[in-house]
Amino acid sequence: MGIATHETMKPLHKVAVVAGGYLLAFLIACAAVALHSALAGESGDQASGGMSAFGDLVLFVFVFGAVALVPTAAGVFFFLTREKRPGPFSGPPPSSGTPPAGHESRRP
């Protein structure tokens, strides 16, 4: 049993890969904020709690945004390389060889 390529993956698996990537990005961002809070200590948090919370928010958004680029790129890749299945509107429109009514060709 080999590794599944993106051609052999079912659409539900592709969605699961992308959603799992976003979940992983969320968990990594939470861990980064928790690590920063643990290492920063309590110096000045009492006097400027709002500024500290905003700093944590900025750190979370930055880390989440950076890590979320990977599942976003995977989702775009999966979307752009999906199979082109024939549908009711695929292919050239039918033509009878004559111009439509009201569009006479004017040749000299």
Number of C-alpha atoms within 10 A of each C-alpha: 3 4 6 9 7 15 11 9 11 11 14 8 12 16 15 12 15 20 15 13 20 20 15 16 22 19 13 17 23 18 14 17 20 14 11 13 13 10 9 10 9 9 8 10 13 9 9 10 11 11 12 15 12 11 13 18 14 13 17 21 16 13 19 21 16 12 18 20 14 15 20 16 12 17 17 12 12 18 12 9 10 11 9 7 7 8 7 6 7 9 8 6 6 6 8 6 6 9 10 9 6 6 8 9 8 5 4 3
